[in-house]
């Protein structure tokens, strides 16, 4: 049994276990946690945060000796946050309640904190993943992608951003601004640690098959993590797709403005110019959104900003950007005036100048977008970087 706070001079280690409908495993997990605390001589407590379980998990946890708190807000992150708030230990260990992690490795998480590290992350990738412990799509695709997306934001090595076994010092926890309520909580903690300049270390763990059932991780959990990382990565979300779409669309229009293009047995005519125009404008919009997002990060989260965006703003001025937009707009206007002049000079007969008119419309709209987008970009960055 863990030493209760009332009889220990100082609660050294709090093991926090988020739990939702884990009646089949939570009792065993609590007893293993308590035994590990006693075996290694840690004055500690075991806290189970019950997340609206409907199978009696809370009663099983109490019967096994845990202190149980309830979190009515549904979600893994919400349960972790409530459990951490209720804990009284100096060193806080988070571990899942489904029996997939063991406590023989507990000192690997506590001792680095004692040595001065702020956050200790378990890694299954550099540890052991037992057979049937993780679905193939998670093991070989979803979780590696999530970790790879996270690495660009991290100044320290992380090989497994989703591992549910980790530990944090109370002092470091106070420096992290955590608020994710879902599965993205695990990656949020790592990103927040990078932002706060925490000292982080990874330790290998064994990931066991969930007793009595298969993995409960869902595609929805994976998407929430990827969504969070994409929102932190405007380059991948906006800039790269925008550049590709704009280049492809404008290339299609320029290639077809002089007439149909035949490739093999396929003829590409002015109908594809409409597609090209739409792609060009969509791509430009994404590029502007990417610049807006990068600028916001530069102003509000400079630790995560790319070097090139600071370089960009050191040379960017509203006048130059408006001049560029106005030039593009005037080229489009000039094409339209040429179409009008040609029609008038040829007796105002039938008019079918679809190709140049389509290119002109694209340039007019693109120029207007650049002008108004430039004003918004200047408002967004204020006076902190370069001239407004």
Secondary structure, DSSP 8 states (H G I E B T S, - for coil): ----TTTSSS--EEEEEEESS-TTTHHHHHHHHHHHHHHTT--EEEEEEE-S-SSSHHHHHHHTT-EEEE--S-SHHHHHHHHHHH---SEEEE--SSS-S-STTHHHHHHHHHTT-SEEEEEEEEEEE-TTSS-HHIIIIIHHHHHHHHHTT-SS--S-TT-S-EEEEHHHHTT------STTHHHHHHHHHHHTT--EEEEEEEE---TTS-----HHHHHHHHHHHHHT-HIIIIIHHHHHHHHHHHHHHHHHTTS-EEETTEEE-THHHHHHHHHHHHHHHHHHHHHHHHHHHHHH-GGG--HHHHHHHHH--HHHHHHHHHHHHHHHHHHHHHHHHHHHHTTS-----HHHHHHHHHHHHHHHHHHHHHHHHHHHHTTSSS--
